[in-house]
Amino acid sequence: MARPRSFDPPSALAAAMDQFWRRGYEATSVRDLASAMAITGASLYNAFGDKRSLFRHCLDAYLDAYPRRRIAELDASDDPIRGISAFFDDLIEASLKDRRGCLLVNSAMEVAPWDTELAGLVQKSLREIEDGFRRALERQSAGVHRSRDARAAARQMLSAVIAMRVLARAGEDAGRLRSIAKSAVALAEAWQE
């Protein structure tokens, strides 16, 4: 009979996510993870697999807690433009409050170049954000024929998200982040004209 776990897996996963988020994948050792999670290395492997598998669990948990939550709120918004504006307001607040940046964007820069499977997950996740913006734009213009490409506009908004997260991590001030967000919202507003 297997022994019951003597730790709380969601808390341990949150502690591991924090380590990866603060230090990056390469700079975080299994020993660092086990210590932060308050478990043994053997328990880490038994519960989550190897370091790469644990990183994937952490990235999935991050995506559910942050980008996917924001996209769900955008999808639920009655007014797509207000939803996009709220998305960027939330992003500014999160970026200024937590200078770790975005685990997804950090992973795109650090891990994706050398790990094709994780690169695929990063690309898929970035596409989810882009698709959320595209759906909002298409809802905004429902029934109106547009010669403009919603995908291209959504891609520009995704670029604004990435730029804001990188600049915030580098210590950029609120004014610059607000300026980028304002441009992204203006792009969405121009879409309805």
Salt bridges, closest charged atoms under 4 A:
ASP18 OD2 - ARG22 NE 3.00
ASP18 OD1 - ARG100 NH1 2.51
ASP32 OD2 - ARG23 NH1 2.53
ASP64 OD1 - ARG68 NH1 2.82
GLU73 OE2 - ARG69 NH1 3.07
ASP75 OD2 - ARG135 NH2 2.85
ASP79 OD2 - ARG82 NE 3.14
ASP90 OD2 - ARG69 NH2 3.41
ASP90 OD2 - ARG70 NE 2.68
ASP98 OD2 - ARG100 NH2 2.54
ASP115 OD2 - ARG52 NE 2.60
GLU117 OE1 - ARG52 NH2 2.94
GLU117 OE2 - ARG56 NH1 2.93
GLU128 OE1 - ARG68 NE 2.84
GLU128 OE2 - LYS124 NZ 3.42
GLU130 OE2 - ARG127 NE 3.81
GLU130 OE2 - ARG151 NH1 2.71
GLU130 OE2 - ARG155 NH2 3.47
ASP131 OD1 - ARG134 NE 3.73
ASP131 OD1 - ARG151 NH1 2.50
GLU138 OE1 - ARG134 NH1 2.91
GLU172 OE1 - ARG176 NH1 3.10
